Amino acid sequence: MPILNNSSKNPFFNNYSFKAEQEMLQDLIVEAISQQGHEVFYIPRNINNLDQLYLADDQSSYTTVIPTIVHVQSIDGFDGAQNNIFTKFQLEIRDSVTVSMARREYERKIEPITNKSRPEEGDLIYFTMNKKCFVIRYTNNKELFYELGELPTYQMSLDLFEYSGEQFNTGIPEIDSLQKNLSLNAFDYGVLEDSNGEIITNEQGGVVTIEKYDTQNILPDTGSDAVGNTSSPIVDTSIPNRFGTIDS
């Protein structure tokens, strides 16, 4: 008599390769995000000069804007409470958020333009509702772990974008203003000689800049909420020493 294995999967139920149910799940996810999601611009990063040793690019540029929809996963919205960092200069509050994007939405709208198989770290997402730009720090393509045998969504962890010399030429003034307002490069403020883009230089070869260029007034700001000076001194010197004084 054969031994019945109770741990065997029921052969009459197919939960991993039923195409109709997988497509239905995708339809439901796309519909839910389109109803409850937020309109954003997906901005892929162009790597222009990759350092093969450090795998970093110091000349990244952003030129393409793709409208899409994402769902905000963080129930508290934009939250920087978990990313507070004390530096040698000040307290940094790095706003962060977690969003989800339907895999079908990415494959149909974004992948044909970027030729990237998934949202990559370093790409930007611009929220039109609060006019802030976030950078993708990590992409989790297994948020719903093989639901019905498929990966229907991408979950992305975003941090508020900190400008560090990238080139912006998207054609949208709100996004391109990141470079215009925060760049410390004198060539970005150079006076043009003609329509060909030739920059006027002086006899020493320096760039002739417009009056707006002043490194003392250009303060790179991530747009995080300011922290008020509400702290009290650690030692209150106004209270007399209750243990008396030491005679010299």
C-alpha positions as CSV (number, residue, x, y, z in Angstrom):
1,M,0.0,0.0,0.0
2,P,1.6,3.3,-1.0
3,I,2.3,5.8,1.7
4,L,0.2,9.0,1.4
5,N,2.4,12.1,1.7
6,N,0.3,14.8,3.4
7,S,2.9,17.5,2.6
8,S,2.4,17.2,-1.2
9,K,0.7,20.1,-2.9
10,N,-2.8,19.6,-4.1
11,P,-2.5,18.9,-7.9
12,F,-5.9,20.3,-8.7
13,F,-4.9,23.9,-7.8
14,N,-2.4,25.9,-9.9
15,N,-1.2,29.0,-8.0
16,Y,2.0,29.7,-10.0
17,S,1.4,29.5,-13.7
18,F,-2.2,30.4,-14.4
19,K,-1.9,33.3,-16.9
20,A,-5.4,34.6,-16.6
21,E,-5.1,35.1,-12.8
22,Q,-1.7,36.8,-13.2
23,E,-3.1,39.3,-15.7
24,M,-6.1,39.9,-13.5
25,L,-3.8,40.7,-10.6
26,Q,-1.8,43.1,-12.8
27,D,-5.1,44.8,-13.9
28,L,-6.2,45.3,-10.3
29,I,-2.8,46.7,-9.2
30,V,-2.7,49.1,-12.1
31,E,-6.2,50.2,-11.4
32,A,-5.6,50.7,-7.7
33,I,-2.5,52.8,-8.3
34,S,-4.2,54.9,-10.9
35,Q,-6.9,55.7,-8.4
36,Q,-4.9,56.2,-5.2
37,G,-1.5,57.0,-6.6
38,H,0.4,60.2,-7.3
39,E,1.5,61.7,-10.6
40,V,5.2,61.9,-10.8
41,F,8.0,62.3,-13.4
42,Y,10.5,59.5,-13.7
43,I,13.9,60.9,-14.7
44,P,16.6,58.2,-15.6
45,R,20.2,59.0,-14.9
46,N,22.6,59.2,-17.8
47,I,26.1,57.9,-16.9
48,N,28.7,59.9,-18.9
49,N,32.0,59.1,-17.3
50,L,31.9,55.9,-15.2
51,D,34.9,55.3,-13.0
52,Q,35.7,51.6,-13.4
53,L,37.5,51.5,-10.1
54,Y,35.0,53.2,-7.8
55,L,32.0,52.5,-10.1
56,A,30.9,56.2,-9.7
57,D,30.1,58.8,-12.2
58,D,31.0,62.5,-11.5
59,Q,29.4,63.8,-14.7
60,S,25.9,62.3,-14.5
61,S,23.1,64.1,-16.4
62,Y,19.4,64.0,-16.5
63,T,17.7,64.8,-19.8
64,T,14.6,62.6,-20.1
65,V,11.3,63.0,-18.3
66,I,8.7,60.2,-18.3
67,P,5.3,60.9,-16.7
68,T,4.0,57.9,-14.6
69,I,2.1,57.1,-11.4
70,V,3.3,55.6,-8.1
71,H,1.7,54.6,-4.9
72,V,3.1,56.0,-1.6
73,Q,3.6,53.1,0.8
74,S,4.6,55.2,3.8
75,I,1.5,55.8,5.8
76,D,3.0,58.9,7.3
77,G,3.9,60.4,3.9
78,F,7.4,62.0,3.6
79,D,9.2,61.1,6.7
80,G,12.8,62.0,7.8
81,A,12.5,60.9,11.4
82,Q,14.3,57.6,10.7
83,N,17.2,59.2,8.7
84,N,18.3,61.9,11.1
85,I,22.1,62.1,11.0
86,F,24.4,64.2,13.2
87,T,27.3,65.5,11.2
88,K,30.3,67.6,12.3
89,F,28.4,70.7,11.1
90,Q,24.7,70.3,11.9
91,L,21.8,67.9,12.2
92,E,20.6,66.6,8.8
93,I,17.0,65.6,8.3
94,R,16.8,63.5,5.1
95,D,13.3,63.2,4.0
96,S,12.5,59.7,2.7
97,V,9.5,57.8,1.3
98,T,8.7,54.4,0.0
99,V,6.7,54.0,-3.2
100,S,5.4,51.2,-5.4
101,M,5.1,51.1,-9.1
102,A,3.2,48.5,-11.2
103,R,5.6,46.3,-13.1
104,R,3.4,46.6,-16.2
105,E,3.4,50.4,-16.0
106,Y,7.2,50.3,-16.0
107,E,7.5,47.8,-18.8
108,R,5.1,49.7,-21.1
109,K,6.1,53.4,-20.4
110,I,9.7,53.5,-19.1
111,E,11.6,50.5,-20.2
112,P,11.3,51.2,-23.9
113,I,12.8,54.6,-23.4
114,T,15.5,53.8,-20.9
115,N,16.4,50.3,-22.0
116,K,16.7,49.4,-18.3
117,S,15.1,46.2,-17.1
118,R,14.1,47.7,-13.7
119,P,14.1,51.1,-11.9
120,E,17.8,51.6,-11.1
121,E,19.4,53.3,-8.1
122,G,20.4,56.8,-9.0
123,D,17.3,57.6,-11.1
124,L,15.1,60.4,-9.9
125,I,11.4,60.7,-9.2
126,Y,9.9,64.2,-9.2
127,F,6.7,64.7,-7.3
128,T,4.5,67.3,-8.9
129,M,2.3,67.8,-5.8
130,N,5.1,69.2,-3.5
131,K,7.6,70.0,-6.3
132,K,10.4,67.9,-4.7
133,C,12.9,65.6,-6.3
134,F,13.8,62.2,-4.8
135,V,16.5,59.8,-5.7
136,I,16.1,56.0,-5.8
137,R,18.3,54.4,-3.1
138,Y,17.1,50.8,-3.4
139,T,14.7,48.9,-5.6
140,N,13.0,45.8,-4.3
141,N,11.4,43.8,-7.1
142,K,10.1,41.1,-4.7
143,E,7.7,43.2,-2.7
144,L,4.9,40.8,-3.3
145,F,6.9,37.6,-3.3
146,Y,5.8,35.8,-6.5
147,E,2.1,36.5,-6.0
148,L,0.4,33.9,-8.2
149,G,3.8,33.1,-9.5
150,E,4.6,36.6,-10.7
151,L,6.4,39.7,-9.5
152,P,3.7,42.4,-10.1
153,T,5.3,45.5,-8.5
154,Y,8.5,47.4,-7.8
155,Q,9.0,48.9,-4.3
156,M,11.5,51.8,-4.2
157,S,13.1,53.5,-1.3
158,L,13.6,57.2,-2.0
159,D,15.6,59.9,-0.3
160,L,15.4,63.6,-1.0
161,F,17.8,64.4,-3.8
162,E,20.9,66.4,-2.9
163,Y,22.5,68.2,-5.8
164,S,26.2,67.6,-6.4
165,G,27.1,69.0,-9.8
166,E,24.7,66.9,-12.0
167,Q,23.6,68.4,-15.3
168,F,19.9,69.0,-15.9
169,N,18.3,69.6,-19.3
170,T,14.8,68.1,-19.1
171,G,12.9,71.1,-20.5
172,I,10.8,71.4,-17.3
173,P,11.8,74.6,-15.4
174,E,11.0,73.3,-12.0
175,I,13.4,70.4,-12.4
176,D,16.1,72.2,-14.3
177,S,16.2,74.9,-11.6
178,L,18.1,72.5,-9.4
179,Q,21.2,73.1,-11.4
180,K,20.4,76.7,-12.0
181,N,19.9,77.6,-8.3
182,L,22.4,75.2,-6.6
183,S,25.4,74.9,-9.0
184,L,28.7,76.2,-7.9
185,N,30.2,75.8,-11.4
186,A,31.1,79.2,-12.9
187,F,30.5,77.9,-16.4
188,D,26.8,77.5,-15.5
189,Y,26.7,81.3,-15.0
190,G,28.9,82.3,-17.8
191,V,28.0,85.2,-20.2
192,L,27.5,83.8,-23.7
193,E,29.2,85.5,-26.6
194,D,26.8,84.2,-29.3
195,S,24.0,81.7,-29.8
196,N,26.5,78.9,-30.3
197,G,27.1,78.8,-26.6
198,E,30.6,80.3,-26.6
199,I,31.4,81.7,-23.1
200,I,33.2,85.1,-22.8
201,T,36.5,84.9,-20.9
202,N,38.9,87.5,-19.6
203,E,42.6,87.9,-20.4
204,Q,43.5,85.5,-17.7
205,G,41.2,82.9,-19.0
206,G,38.6,83.3,-16.3
207,V,34.9,83.0,-17.0
208,V,32.9,86.2,-17.2
209,T,29.8,85.5,-15.1
210,I,26.6,87.2,-14.5
211,E,26.0,89.2,-11.3
212,K,23.9,86.4,-9.9
213,Y,26.9,84.2,-9.5
214,D,28.1,84.5,-6.0
215,T,29.5,81.5,-4.2
216,Q,28.8,83.1,-0.8
217,N,25.1,83.3,-1.5
218,I,24.6,79.9,-3.3
219,L,23.7,77.6,-0.5
220,P,22.9,74.0,-1.6
221,D,19.7,73.1,0.1
222,T,17.9,69.8,-0.1
223,G,14.6,71.4,0.9
224,S,14.4,69.6,4.2
225,D,12.5,71.2,7.0
226,A,14.5,73.6,9.1
227,V,15.2,72.7,12.7
228,G,14.6,75.6,15.1
229,N,17.1,76.5,17.8
230,T,14.9,75.4,20.7
231,S,17.5,73.6,22.7
232,S,18.6,74.7,26.2
233,P,22.2,75.0,27.4
234,I,23.5,71.8,29.0
235,V,25.0,73.7,32.0
236,D,23.0,76.5,33.6
237,T,25.6,78.9,35.0
238,S,23.0,81.2,36.5
239,I,22.4,78.8,39.4
240,P,24.9,79.3,42.3
241,N,27.1,76.5,43.4
242,R,25.2,74.9,46.3
243,F,28.4,73.2,47.6
244,G,30.1,76.5,48.2
245,T,33.2,78.1,46.7
246,I,36.8,77.2,46.8
247,D,39.1,79.8,48.4
248,S,42.3,80.4,46.5
